[in-house]
Amino acid sequence: MIAKLMDERAILHRYKSTSHAGVACALMVVGTFAYQYYGKGVFRIDLAVIALATAVIKVGFLLWYRFRD
């Protein structure tokens, strides 16, 4: 029963949607950081750290999968 509901396409769609959600959240953090910095003149270290960590994790996984496959 579950095998019929969770075939390969459903798993691939889940992976893609999770990836797109992560990118969308990262763009929102970067956008909020840019608004705070350029619009209000406030440097928010917490937003900068989240944006940097997201970029490092994304590139890290990209390299991991590139060299492991």
PyMOL Python script that loads the backbone (N, CA, C, O; Angstrom):
from pymol import cmd

cmd.read_pdbstr("""\
ATOM      1  N   MET A   1       0.824  -1.194   0.000  1.00  0.00           N
ATOM      2  CA  MET A   1       0.000   0.000   0.000  1.00  0.00           C
ATOM      3  C   MET A   1       0.870   1.261   0.000  1.00  0.00           C
ATOM      4  O   MET A   1       0.682   2.151  -0.829  1.00  0.00           O
ATOM      5  N   ILE A   2       1.812   1.328   0.926  1.00  0.00           N
ATOM      6  CA  ILE A   2       2.664   2.518   0.996  1.00  0.00           C
ATOM      7  C   ILE A   2       3.582   2.582  -0.218  1.00  0.00           C
ATOM      8  O   ILE A   2       3.892   3.670  -0.704  1.00  0.00           O
ATOM      9  N   ALA A   3       4.014   1.438  -0.705  1.00  0.00           N
ATOM     10  CA  ALA A   3       4.887   1.426  -1.877  1.00  0.00           C
ATOM     11  C   ALA A   3       4.208   2.058  -3.080  1.00  0.00           C
ATOM     12  O   ALA A   3       4.869   2.685  -3.908  1.00  0.00           O
ATOM     13  N   LYS A   4       2.899   1.899  -3.184  1.00  0.00           N
ATOM     14  CA  LYS A   4       2.178   2.514  -4.299  1.00  0.00           C
ATOM     15  C   LYS A   4       2.097   4.032  -4.135  1.00  0.00           C
ATOM     16  O   LYS A   4       2.110   4.769  -5.121  1.00  0.00           O
ATOM     17  N   LEU A   5       2.014   4.490  -2.897  1.00  0.00           N
ATOM     18  CA  LEU A   5       1.916   5.925  -2.653  1.00  0.00           C
ATOM     19  C   LEU A   5       3.272   6.618  -2.754  1.00  0.00           C
ATOM     20  O   LEU A   5       3.346   7.774  -3.171  1.00  0.00           O
ATOM     21  N   MET A   6       4.331   5.931  -2.379  1.00  0.00           N
ATOM     22  CA  MET A   6       5.665   6.518  -2.359  1.00  0.00           C
ATOM     23  C   MET A   6       6.559   5.869  -3.408  1.00  0.00           C
ATOM     24  O   MET A   6       7.492   5.143  -3.066  1.00  0.00           O
ATOM     25  N   ASP A   7       6.283   6.120  -4.656  1.00  0.00           N
ATOM     26  CA  ASP A   7       7.147   5.589  -5.699  1.00  0.00           C
ATOM     27  C   ASP A   7       8.315   6.552  -5.929  1.00  0.00           C
ATOM     28  O   ASP A   7       8.471   7.532  -5.202  1.00  0.00           O
ATOM     29  N   GLU A   8       9.122   6.268  -6.933  1.00  0.00           N
ATOM     30  CA  GLU A   8      10.326   7.068  -7.193  1.00  0.00           C
ATOM     31  C   GLU A   8       9.996   8.521  -7.495  1.00  0.00           C
ATOM     32  O   GLU A   8      10.709   9.427  -7.064  1.00  0.00           O
ATOM     33  N   ARG A   9       8.929   8.740  -8.225  1.00  0.00           N
ATOM     34  CA  ARG A   9       8.571  10.116  -8.592  1.00  0.00           C
ATOM     35  C   ARG A   9       8.207  10.933  -7.360  1.00  0.00           C
ATOM     36  O   ARG A   9       8.579  12.102  -7.266  1.00  0.00           O
ATOM     37  N   ALA A  10       7.493  10.343  -6.424  1.00  0.00           N
ATOM     38  CA  ALA A  10       7.117  11.073  -5.211  1.00  0.00           C
ATOM     39  C   ALA A  10       8.359  11.444  -4.400  1.00  0.00           C
ATOM     40  O   ALA A  10       8.436  12.540  -3.847  1.00  0.00           O
ATOM     41  N   ILE A  11       9.313  10.545  -4.332  1.00  0.00           N
ATOM     42  CA  ILE A  11      10.549  10.832  -3.593  1.00  0.00           C
ATOM     43  C   ILE A  11      11.348  11.927  -4.294  1.00  0.00           C
ATOM     44  O   ILE A  11      11.887  12.815  -3.634  1.00  0.00           O
ATOM     45  N   LEU A  12      11.430  11.873  -5.624  1.00  0.00           N
ATOM     46  CA  LEU A  12      12.142  12.916  -6.360  1.00  0.00           C
ATOM     47  C   LEU A  12      11.450  14.266  -6.216  1.00  0.00           C
ATOM     48  O   LEU A  12      12.121  15.291  -6.099  1.00  0.00           O
ATOM     49  N   HIS A  13      10.124  14.282  -6.223  1.00  0.00           N
ATOM     50  CA  HIS A  13       9.399  15.534  -6.017  1.00  0.00           C
ATOM     51  C   HIS A  13       9.654  16.083  -4.617  1.00  0.00           C
ATOM     52  O   HIS A  13       9.768  17.295  -4.432  1.00  0.00           O
ATOM     53  N   ARG A  14       9.743  15.201  -3.643  1.00  0.00           N
ATOM     54  CA  ARG A  14      10.024  15.646  -2.277  1.00  0.00           C
ATOM     55  C   ARG A  14      11.415  16.255  -2.196  1.00  0.00           C
ATOM     56  O   ARG A  14      11.595  17.293  -1.559  1.00  0.00           O
ATOM     57  N   TYR A  15      12.400  15.631  -2.830  1.00  0.00           N
ATOM     58  CA  TYR A  15      13.751  16.181  -2.826  1.00  0.00           C
ATOM     59  C   TYR A  15      13.794  17.545  -3.493  1.00  0.00           C
ATOM     60  O   TYR A  15      14.411  18.476  -2.975  1.00  0.00           O
ATOM     61  N   LYS A  16      13.139  17.663  -4.641  1.00  0.00           N
ATOM     62  CA  LYS A  16      13.139  18.938  -5.360  1.00  0.00           C
ATOM     63  C   LYS A  16      12.430  20.023  -4.560  1.00  0.00           C
ATOM     64  O   LYS A  16      12.915  21.152  -4.480  1.00  0.00           O
ATOM     65  N   SER A  17      11.292  19.692  -3.972  1.00  0.00           N
ATOM     66  CA  SER A  17      10.549  20.706  -3.216  1.00  0.00           C
ATOM     67  C   SER A  17      11.326  21.137  -1.983  1.00  0.00           C
ATOM     68  O   SER A  17      11.296  22.311  -1.614  1.00  0.00           O
ATOM     69  N   THR A  18      12.020  20.206  -1.342  1.00  0.00           N
ATOM     70  CA  THR A  18      12.837  20.560  -0.180  1.00  0.00           C
ATOM     71  C   THR A  18      13.982  21.474  -0.596  1.00  0.00           C
ATOM     72  O   THR A  18      14.298  22.432   0.110  1.00  0.00           O
ATOM     73  N   SER A  19      14.600  21.189  -1.726  1.00  0.00           N
ATOM     74  CA  SER A  19      15.686  22.026  -2.214  1.00  0.00           C
ATOM     75  C   SER A  19      15.184  23.422  -2.556  1.00  0.00           C
ATOM     76  O   SER A  19      15.815  24.420  -2.205  1.00  0.00           O
ATOM     77  N   HIS A  20      14.056  23.488  -3.238  1.00  0.00           N
ATOM     78  CA  HIS A  20      13.492  24.798  -3.595  1.00  0.00           C
ATOM     79  C   HIS A  20      13.080  25.575  -2.348  1.00  0.00           C
ATOM     80  O   HIS A  20      13.246  26.793  -2.296  1.00  0.00           O
ATOM     81  N   ALA A  21      12.556  24.898  -1.365  1.00  0.00           N
ATOM     82  CA  ALA A  21      12.171  25.572  -0.122  1.00  0.00           C
ATOM     83  C   ALA A  21      13.397  26.136   0.585  1.00  0.00           C
ATOM     84  O   ALA A  21      13.353  27.245   1.119  1.00  0.00           O
ATOM     85  N   GLY A  22      14.483  25.383   0.592  1.00  0.00           N
ATOM     86  CA  GLY A  22      15.716  25.866   1.211  1.00  0.00           C
ATOM     87  C   GLY A  22      16.266  27.091   0.510  1.00  0.00           C
ATOM     88  O   GLY A  22      16.715  28.034   1.162  1.00  0.00           O
ATOM     89  N   VAL A  23      16.233  27.083  -0.813  1.00  0.00           N
ATOM     90  CA  VAL A  23      16.713  28.238  -1.578  1.00  0.00           C
ATOM     91  C   VAL A  23      15.810  29.443  -1.337  1.00  0.00           C
ATOM     92  O   VAL A  23      16.299  30.562  -1.183  1.00  0.00           O
ATOM     93  N   ALA A  24      14.501  29.225  -1.305  1.00  0.00           N
ATOM     94  CA  ALA A  24      13.566  30.327  -1.066  1.00  0.00           C
ATOM     95  C   ALA A  24      13.796  30.949   0.314  1.00  0.00           C
ATOM     96  O   ALA A  24      13.782  32.172   0.456  1.00  0.00           O
ATOM     97  N   CYS A  25      14.005  30.116   1.320  1.00  0.00           N
ATOM     98  CA  CYS A  25      14.271  30.639   2.670  1.00  0.00           C
ATOM     99  C   CYS A  25      15.586  31.399   2.714  1.00  0.00           C
ATOM    100  O   CYS A  25      15.679  32.436   3.371  1.00  0.00           O
ATOM    101  N   ALA A  26      16.599  30.898   2.028  1.00  0.00           N
ATOM    102  CA  ALA A  26      17.884  31.595   1.983  1.00  0.00           C
ATOM    103  C   ALA A  26      17.736  32.952   1.308  1.00  0.00           C
ATOM    104  O   ALA A  26      18.321  33.936   1.763  1.00  0.00           O
ATOM    105  N   LEU A  27      16.963  33.017   0.231  1.00  0.00           N
ATOM    106  CA  LEU A  27      16.747  34.292  -0.444  1.00  0.00           C
ATOM    107  C   LEU A  27      15.976  35.272   0.438  1.00  0.00           C
ATOM    108  O   LEU A  27      16.229  36.476   0.397  1.00  0.00           O
ATOM    109  N   MET A  28      15.047  34.765   1.226  1.00  0.00           N
ATOM    110  CA  MET A  28      14.323  35.646   2.144  1.00  0.00           C
ATOM    111  C   MET A  28      15.249  36.199   3.217  1.00  0.00           C
ATOM    112  O   MET A  28      15.137  37.368   3.587  1.00  0.00           O
ATOM    113  N   VAL A  29      16.160  35.379   3.719  1.00  0.00           N
ATOM    114  CA  VAL A  29      17.107  35.857   4.733  1.00  0.00           C
ATOM    115  C   VAL A  29      18.031  36.909   4.133  1.00  0.00           C
ATOM    116  O   VAL A  29      18.284  37.946   4.746  1.00  0.00           O
ATOM    117  N   VAL A  30      18.536  36.635   2.925  1.00  0.00           N
ATOM    118  CA  VAL A  30      19.422  37.600   2.269  1.00  0.00           C
ATOM    119  C   VAL A  30      18.669  38.887   1.959  1.00  0.00           C
ATOM    120  O   VAL A  30      19.213  39.979   2.127  1.00  0.00           O
ATOM    121  N   GLY A  31      17.426  38.770   1.508  1.00  0.00           N
ATOM    122  CA  GLY A  31      16.618  39.961   1.236  1.00  0.00           C
ATOM    123  C   GLY A  31      16.360  40.778   2.493  1.00  0.00           C
ATOM    124  O   GLY A  31      16.430  42.006   2.465  1.00  0.00           O
ATOM    125  N   THR A  32      16.062  40.100   3.591  1.00  0.00           N
ATOM    126  CA  THR A  32      15.840  40.798   4.864  1.00  0.00           C
ATOM    127  C   THR A  32      17.123  41.465   5.340  1.00  0.00           C
ATOM    128  O   THR A  32      17.099  42.589   5.842  1.00  0.00           O
ATOM    129  N   PHE A  33      18.246  40.764   5.180  1.00  0.00           N
ATOM    130  CA  PHE A  33      19.529  41.347   5.551  1.00  0.00           C
ATOM    131  C   PHE A  33      19.817  42.595   4.710  1.00  0.00           C
ATOM    132  O   PHE A  33      20.230  43.626   5.241  1.00  0.00           O
ATOM    133  N   ALA A  34      19.596  42.495   3.401  1.00  0.00           N
ATOM    134  CA  ALA A  34      19.850  43.633   2.505  1.00  0.00           C
ATOM    135  C   ALA A  34      18.945  44.814   2.858  1.00  0.00           C
ATOM    136  O   ALA A  34      19.394  45.960   2.852  1.00  0.00           O
ATOM    137  N   TYR A  35      17.680  44.541   3.162  1.00  0.00           N
ATOM    138  CA  TYR A  35      16.766  45.618   3.560  1.00  0.00           C
ATOM    139  C   TYR A  35      17.225  46.286   4.851  1.00  0.00           C
ATOM    140  O   TYR A  35      17.228  47.513   4.958  1.00  0.00           O
ATOM    141  N   GLN A  36      17.607  45.478   5.819  1.00  0.00           N
ATOM    142  CA  GLN A  36      18.065  46.043   7.095  1.00  0.00           C
ATOM    143  C   GLN A  36      19.350  46.862   6.912  1.00  0.00           C
ATOM    144  O   GLN A  36      19.508  47.929   7.505  1.00  0.00           O
ATOM    145  N   TYR A  37      20.261  46.344   6.084  1.00  0.00           N
ATOM    146  CA  TYR A  37      21.559  47.004   5.929  1.00  0.00           C
ATOM    147  C   TYR A  37      21.465  48.245   5.043  1.00  0.00           C
ATOM    148  O   TYR A  37      21.916  49.324   5.430  1.00  0.00           O
ATOM    149  N   TYR A  38      20.880  48.091   3.853  1.00  0.00           N
ATOM    150  CA  TYR A  38      20.825  49.215   2.916  1.00  0.00           C
ATOM    151  C   TYR A  38      19.659  50.161   3.197  1.00  0.00           C
ATOM    152  O   TYR A  38      19.789  51.370   3.004  1.00  0.00           O
ATOM    153  N   GLY A  39      18.549  49.643   3.639  1.00  0.00           N
ATOM    154  CA  GLY A  39      17.383  50.478   3.876  1.00  0.00           C
ATOM    155  C   GLY A  39      17.426  51.223   5.195  1.00  0.00           C
ATOM    156  O   GLY A  39      17.113  52.411   5.262  1.00  0.00           O
ATOM    157  N   LYS A  40      17.819  50.511   6.246  1.00  0.00           N
ATOM    158  CA  LYS A  40      17.803  51.111   7.581  1.00  0.00           C
ATOM    159  C   LYS A  40      19.192  51.418   8.129  1.00  0.00           C
ATOM    160  O   LYS A  40      19.329  52.110   9.138  1.00  0.00           O
ATOM    161  N   GLY A  41      20.219  50.903   7.459  1.00  0.00           N
ATOM    162  CA  GLY A  41      21.582  51.149   7.920  1.00  0.00           C
ATOM    163  C   GLY A  41      21.977  50.335   9.134  1.00  0.00           C
ATOM    164  O   GLY A  41      22.885  50.723   9.869  1.00  0.00           O
ATOM    165  N   VAL A  42      21.304  49.201   9.357  1.00  0.00           N
ATOM    166  CA  VAL A  42      21.575  48.356  10.517  1.00  0.00           C
ATOM    167  C   VAL A  42      22.208  47.055  10.038  1.00  0.00           C
ATOM    168  O   VAL A  42      21.635  46.342   9.214  1.00  0.00           O
ATOM    169  N   PHE A  43      23.396  46.755  10.561  1.00  0.00           N
ATOM    170  CA  PHE A  43      24.057  45.498  10.211  1.00  0.00           C
ATOM    171  C   PHE A  43      23.606  44.431  11.189  1.00  0.00           C
ATOM    172  O   PHE A  43      23.951  44.469  12.370  1.00  0.00           O
ATOM    173  N   ARG A  44      22.829  43.475  10.687  1.00  0.00           N
ATOM    174  CA  ARG A  44      22.315  42.386  11.537  1.00  0.00           C
ATOM    175  C   ARG A  44      23.232  41.172  11.391  1.00  0.00           C
ATOM    176  O   ARG A  44      23.201  40.473  10.378  1.00  0.00           O
ATOM    177  N   ILE A  45      24.035  40.938  12.405  1.00  0.00           N
ATOM    178  CA  ILE A  45      24.994  39.836  12.360  1.00  0.00           C
ATOM    179  C   ILE A  45      24.287  38.487  12.326  1.00  0.00           C
ATOM    180  O   ILE A  45      24.793  37.544  11.718  1.00  0.00           O
ATOM    181  N   ASP A  46      23.123  38.379  12.969  1.00  0.00           N
ATOM    182  CA  ASP A  46      22.417  37.103  12.973  1.00  0.00           C
ATOM    183  C   ASP A  46      21.957  36.723  11.566  1.00  0.00           C
ATOM    184  O   ASP A  46      22.067  35.562  11.170  1.00  0.00           O
ATOM    185  N   LEU A  47      21.447  37.684  10.818  1.00  0.00           N
ATOM    186  CA  LEU A  47      21.026  37.395   9.448  1.00  0.00           C
ATOM    187  C   LEU A  47      22.226  37.107   8.547  1.00  0.00           C
ATOM    188  O   LEU A  47      22.153  36.255   7.662  1.00  0.00           O
ATOM    189  N   ALA A  48      23.328  37.819   8.775  1.00  0.00           N
ATOM    190  CA  ALA A  48      24.532  37.573   7.982  1.00  0.00           C
ATOM    191  C   ALA A  48      25.073  36.169   8.237  1.00  0.00           C
ATOM    192  O   ALA A  48      25.506  35.493   7.304  1.00  0.00           O
ATOM    193  N   VAL A  49      25.051  35.732   9.481  1.00  0.00           N
ATOM    194  CA  VAL A  49      25.543  34.388   9.814  1.00  0.00           C
ATOM    195  C   VAL A  49      24.647  33.317   9.208  1.00  0.00           C
ATOM    196  O   VAL A  49      25.146  32.316   8.695  1.00  0.00           O
ATOM    197  N   ILE A  50      23.325  33.512   9.259  1.00  0.00           N
ATOM    198  CA  ILE A  50      22.407  32.532   8.663  1.00  0.00           C
ATOM    199  C   ILE A  50      22.615  32.451   7.158  1.00  0.00           C
ATOM    200  O   ILE A  50      22.654  31.355   6.599  1.00  0.00           O
ATOM    201  N   ALA A  51      22.750  33.598   6.493  1.00  0.00           N
ATOM    202  CA  ALA A  51      22.971  33.606   5.044  1.00  0.00           C
ATOM    203  C   ALA A  51      24.294  32.929   4.689  1.00  0.00           C
ATOM    204  O   ALA A  51      24.357  32.147   3.740  1.00  0.00           O
ATOM    205  N   LEU A  52      25.339  33.223   5.439  1.00  0.00           N
ATOM    206  CA  LEU A  52      26.647  32.613   5.180  1.00  0.00           C
ATOM    207  C   LEU A  52      26.618  31.109   5.437  1.00  0.00           C
ATOM    208  O   LEU A  52      27.162  30.334   4.652  1.00  0.00           O
ATOM    209  N   ALA A  53      25.993  30.700   6.518  1.00  0.00           N
ATOM    210  CA  ALA A  53      25.905  29.274   6.833  1.00  0.00           C
ATOM    211  C   ALA A  53      25.114  28.528   5.766  1.00  0.00           C
ATOM    212  O   ALA A  53      25.483  27.417   5.386  1.00  0.00           O
ATOM    213  N   THR A  54      24.030  29.128   5.281  1.00  0.00           N
ATOM    214  CA  THR A  54      23.238  28.501   4.220  1.00  0.00           C
ATOM    215  C   THR A  54      24.070  28.321   2.968  1.00  0.00           C
ATOM    216  O   THR A  54      24.024  27.263   2.341  1.00  0.00           O
ATOM    217  N   ALA A  55      24.828  29.334   2.596  1.00  0.00           N
ATOM    218  CA  ALA A  55      25.666  29.242   1.402  1.00  0.00           C
ATOM    219  C   ALA A  55      26.743  28.172   1.564  1.00  0.00           C
ATOM    220  O   ALA A  55      26.989  27.393   0.643  1.00  0.00           O
ATOM    221  N   VAL A  56      27.378  28.132   2.718  1.00  0.00           N
ATOM    222  CA  VAL A  56      28.433  27.142   2.956  1.00  0.00           C
ATOM    223  C   VAL A  56      27.863  25.724   2.931  1.00  0.00           C
ATOM    224  O   VAL A  56      28.476  24.823   2.358  1.00  0.00           O
ATOM    225  N   ILE A  57      26.716  25.520   3.538  1.00  0.00           N
ATOM    226  CA  ILE A  57      26.097  24.193   3.555  1.00  0.00           C
ATOM    227  C   ILE A  57      25.683  23.777   2.147  1.00  0.00           C
ATOM    228  O   ILE A  57      25.906  22.634   1.747  1.00  0.00           O
ATOM    229  N   LYS A  58      25.081  24.701   1.394  1.00  0.00           N
ATOM    230  CA  LYS A  58      24.630  24.381   0.039  1.00  0.00           C
ATOM    231  C   LYS A  58      25.819  24.022  -0.852  1.00  0.00           C
ATOM    232  O   LYS A  58      25.763  23.026  -1.575  1.00  0.00           O
ATOM    233  N   VAL A  59      26.874  24.799  -0.815  1.00  0.00           N
ATOM    234  CA  VAL A  59      28.060  24.514  -1.626  1.00  0.00           C
ATOM    235  C   VAL A  59      28.750  23.251  -1.124  1.00  0.00           C
ATOM    236  O   VAL A  59      29.270  22.469  -1.921  1.00  0.00           O
ATOM    237  N   GLY A  60      28.760  23.048   0.175  1.00  0.00           N
ATOM    238  CA  GLY A  60      29.365  21.837   0.726  1.00  0.00           C
ATOM    239  C   GLY A  60      28.675  20.574   0.232  1.00  0.00           C
ATOM    240  O   GLY A  60      29.335  19.613  -0.161  1.00  0.00           O
ATOM    241  N   PHE A  61      27.342  20.579   0.251  1.00  0.00           N
ATOM    242  CA  PHE A  61      26.617  19.418  -0.258  1.00  0.00           C
ATOM    243  C   PHE A  61      26.779  19.269  -1.765  1.00  0.00           C
ATOM    244  O   PHE A  61      26.855  18.152  -2.276  1.00  0.00           O
ATOM    245  N   LEU A  62      26.831  20.384  -2.472  1.00  0.00           N
ATOM    246  CA  LEU A  62      27.053  20.318  -3.913  1.00  0.00           C
ATOM    247  C   LEU A  62      28.382  19.629  -4.221  1.00  0.00           C
ATOM    248  O   LEU A  62      28.446  18.754  -5.085  1.00  0.00           O
ATOM    249  N   LEU A  63      29.428  20.019  -3.521  1.00  0.00           N
ATOM    250  CA  LEU A  63      30.739  19.396  -3.726  1.00  0.00           C
ATOM    251  C   LEU A  63      30.743  17.945  -3.249  1.00  0.00           C
ATOM    252  O   LEU A  63      31.338  17.085  -3.899  1.00  0.00           O
ATOM    253  N   TRP A  64      30.094  17.664  -2.133  1.00  0.00           N
ATOM    254  CA  TRP A  64      30.022  16.313  -1.618  1.00  0.00           C
ATOM    255  C   TRP A  64      29.405  15.366  -2.655  1.00  0.00           C
ATOM    256  O   TRP A  64      29.973  14.318  -2.965  1.00  0.00           O
ATOM    257  N   TYR A  65      28.251  15.745  -3.181  1.00  0.00           N
ATOM    258  CA  TYR A  65      27.580  14.884  -4.152  1.00  0.00           C
ATOM    259  C   TYR A  65      28.327  14.846  -5.474  1.00  0.00           C
ATOM    260  O   TYR A  65      28.284  13.833  -6.172  1.00  0.00           O
ATOM    261  N   ARG A  66      29.009  15.923  -5.834  1.00  0.00           N
ATOM    262  CA  ARG A  66      29.765  15.956  -7.096  1.00  0.00           C
ATOM    263  C   ARG A  66      30.919  14.961  -7.056  1.00  0.00           C
ATOM    264  O   ARG A  66      31.162  14.253  -8.033  1.00  0.00           O
ATOM    265  N   PHE A  67      31.623  14.905  -5.947  1.00  0.00           N
ATOM    266  CA  PHE A  67      32.787  14.033  -5.871  1.00  0.00           C
ATOM    267  C   PHE A  67      32.465  12.633  -5.392  1.00  0.00           C
ATOM    268  O   PHE A  67      33.288  11.731  -5.549  1.00  0.00           O
ATOM    269  N   ARG A  68      31.287  12.420  -4.808  1.00  0.00           N
ATOM    270  CA  ARG A  68      30.908  11.082  -4.338  1.00  0.00           C
ATOM    271  C   ARG A  68      30.221  10.254  -5.416  1.00  0.00           C
ATOM    272  O   ARG A  68      30.247   9.025  -5.360  1.00  0.00           O
ATOM    273  N   ASP A  69      29.609  10.908  -6.391  1.00  0.00           N
ATOM    274  CA  ASP A  69      28.895  10.165  -7.454  1.00  0.00           C
ATOM    275  C   ASP A  69      29.775   9.908  -8.643  1.00  0.00           C
ATOM    276  O   ASP A  69      29.333   9.299  -9.618  1.00  0.00           O
TER     277      ASP A  69
END
""", "prot")
cmd.dss("prot")
cmd.show_as("cartoon", "prot")
cmd.util.cbc("prot")
cmd.orient("prot")
